[in-house]
Amino acid sequence: MRFEKKYTMTLGDYVSFNLFFHRKRLILTPIVFFVAMLVMAFVVFSDSGQSPLLIPVFMLIVAVLTGMMTAWSIFAIKKASKKQYRSSQAMQSENEIIIDEEGICEHGAYANTIVPWKDVVLAAESKDALYIHISWMQAFVIPKQLIGGEEDAVIRSLIKSKLEEKKCRIS
């Protein structure tokens, strides 16, 4: 089995990868902030004899701040992704990716990368792409719009047959 395709990563592909990569932080940070602020509110307001209306008002303010914090984080990730993508000719150039029994090869004008399956850290997917991580911060990005039904089946079959179950987070 073998998958071979030439492609150019788009800005949208790179932004999607970064949002996917930071998804846990985008979810957990606001939850922790919200819960911490609520605990603080109950500690401060429970013994102060303040008006009982202060707690709901404070909760509303915390909810708005949490939403703003999340929106700002998404904006910052998108902005940094755009800046990094636009400054890298390597990311914007055409590459050829080959996935086979041996591993993953990517050839382009700026680099040639060969990664055996034993060095793959994780394979994951989002609604937009498949990601084959070669480190916790680097991955081959395979946009789903790039692959057809048979090609998709070949890639998934190779990933599932070559990676341990705990490294394989694709359906």
C-alpha positions as CSV (number, residue, x, y, z in Angstrom):
1,M,0.0,0.0,0.0
2,R,1.2,3.5,-0.8
3,F,-0.2,7.0,-0.8
4,E,1.6,9.6,-2.9
5,K,0.5,13.2,-3.5
6,K,1.8,16.6,-4.4
7,Y,0.3,19.5,-2.5
8,T,0.9,23.0,-1.2
9,M,-0.2,23.7,2.4
10,T,-2.6,26.6,2.5
11,L,-2.8,29.2,5.2
12,G,-6.1,27.7,6.3
13,D,-4.6,24.3,6.7
14,Y,-1.8,25.7,8.9
15,V,-4.3,27.7,11.0
16,S,-6.5,24.7,11.4
17,F,-3.5,22.6,12.6
18,N,-2.5,25.2,15.2
19,L,-6.1,25.5,16.5
20,F,-6.2,21.7,16.7
21,F,-2.8,21.5,18.4
22,H,-3.9,24.0,21.0
23,R,-7.4,22.7,21.5
24,K,-6.8,21.4,25.1
25,R,-5.5,24.7,26.2
26,L,-8.4,26.5,24.5
27,I,-10.8,24.4,26.4
28,L,-9.1,23.8,29.8
29,T,-7.8,27.3,30.5
30,P,-11.2,29.0,30.5
31,I,-12.8,26.2,32.5
32,V,-10.0,26.5,35.2
33,F,-10.3,30.3,35.2
34,F,-14.1,30.2,35.5
35,V,-14.1,27.7,38.3
36,A,-11.3,29.5,40.2
37,M,-13.2,32.8,40.0
38,L,-16.4,31.2,41.2
39,V,-14.7,29.6,44.2
40,M,-13.1,33.0,44.9
41,A,-16.5,34.7,44.6
42,F,-18.1,32.3,47.1
43,V,-15.3,32.6,49.6
44,V,-15.2,36.5,49.4
45,F,-19.0,37.1,49.3
46,S,-20.2,34.3,51.6
47,D,-19.0,35.9,54.8
48,S,-19.0,39.6,53.8
49,G,-22.7,40.2,54.4
50,Q,-22.9,41.8,50.9
51,S,-26.0,41.9,48.9
52,P,-27.0,38.4,47.6
53,L,-27.2,40.0,44.1
54,L,-23.4,40.5,44.0
55,I,-22.8,36.8,43.4
56,P,-24.9,36.5,40.2
57,V,-23.5,39.8,38.9
58,F,-20.0,38.6,39.6
59,M,-20.7,35.3,37.9
60,L,-21.9,37.1,34.8
61,I,-18.8,39.3,34.8
62,V,-16.6,36.1,35.1
63,A,-18.5,34.4,32.3
64,V,-18.0,37.4,30.0
65,L,-14.3,37.6,30.9
66,T,-13.9,33.9,30.2
67,G,-15.5,34.3,26.8
68,M,-13.3,37.2,26.0
69,M,-10.2,35.3,27.2
70,T,-11.1,32.4,24.9
71,A,-11.8,34.7,21.9
72,W,-8.5,36.4,22.5
73,S,-6.6,33.1,22.6
74,I,-8.1,32.0,19.3
75,F,-7.3,35.4,17.8
76,A,-3.7,35.2,19.0
77,I,-3.2,31.6,17.7
78,K,-4.6,32.6,14.3
79,K,-2.5,35.8,14.1
80,A,0.7,34.0,15.1
81,S,-0.1,31.2,12.6
82,K,-0.6,33.7,9.8
83,K,2.6,35.5,10.6
84,Q,4.6,32.2,10.7
85,Y,3.1,30.9,7.5
86,R,3.6,34.1,5.6
87,S,7.3,34.3,6.7
88,S,8.1,30.7,5.6
89,Q,8.6,30.0,1.9
90,A,9.1,26.4,2.8
91,M,5.5,26.1,4.2
92,Q,4.1,27.8,1.1
93,S,6.0,25.7,-1.4
94,E,4.8,22.5,-3.2
95,N,5.7,19.3,-1.4
96,E,5.3,15.7,-2.3
97,I,4.2,13.3,0.5
98,I,4.7,9.6,0.3
99,I,3.2,7.3,2.9
100,D,4.0,3.6,2.7
101,E,5.0,0.5,4.6
102,E,8.4,2.1,5.6
103,G,7.1,5.4,6.9
104,I,6.5,9.0,5.7
105,C,8.6,10.9,3.2
106,E,8.1,14.5,2.3
107,H,10.1,16.1,-0.5
108,G,10.1,19.7,-1.4
109,A,12.2,22.6,-2.6
110,Y,13.4,23.4,0.9
111,A,13.7,20.1,2.7
112,N,13.5,16.3,2.4
113,T,12.1,14.5,5.4
114,I,12.0,10.8,5.9
115,V,10.4,9.4,9.1
116,P,10.1,5.7,9.8
117,W,6.9,4.6,11.5
118,K,8.8,3.9,14.8
119,D,9.5,7.6,15.1
120,V,5.9,8.7,14.7
121,V,4.6,10.1,18.0
122,L,0.9,10.3,17.3
123,A,-1.6,10.2,14.5
124,A,-4.7,12.3,15.0
125,E,-7.5,13.8,13.0
126,S,-9.7,16.8,13.0
127,K,-12.7,17.6,10.8
128,D,-10.3,19.2,8.3
129,A,-7.2,17.0,8.2
130,L,-5.1,14.1,9.3
131,Y,-2.0,14.8,11.4
132,I,0.9,12.5,11.7
133,H,3.1,13.9,14.5
134,I,6.8,13.4,14.4
135,S,7.2,15.3,17.6
136,W,4.7,17.0,20.0
137,M,5.1,20.2,18.0
138,Q,5.6,19.0,14.4
139,A,3.3,17.1,12.2
140,F,2.7,16.2,8.6
141,V,-0.6,17.9,7.8
142,I,-2.8,16.0,5.3
143,P,-5.9,18.1,4.4
144,K,-8.9,15.9,3.9
145,Q,-9.9,17.8,0.8
146,L,-6.6,16.5,-0.7
147,I,-7.5,12.8,-0.4
148,G,-10.3,10.8,-2.0
149,G,-12.1,7.8,-0.7
150,E,-9.6,5.1,-1.7
151,E,-6.6,7.3,-0.8
152,D,-8.2,8.0,2.6
153,A,-8.7,4.3,3.2
154,V,-5.0,3.5,2.3
155,I,-3.7,6.2,4.7
156,R,-5.9,5.1,7.5
157,S,-5.0,1.4,6.9
158,L,-1.3,2.2,6.9
159,I,-1.5,4.3,10.1
160,K,-3.6,1.7,12.0
161,S,-1.3,-1.2,10.9
162,K,2.0,0.6,11.7
163,L,1.2,2.5,15.0
164,E,0.4,1.1,18.4
165,E,-3.2,1.7,19.4
166,K,-2.3,4.4,22.0
167,K,-0.6,6.4,19.3
168,C,-3.5,6.2,16.8
169,R,-6.3,8.6,17.3
170,I,-8.1,8.3,14.0
171,S,-11.4,6.6,13.3
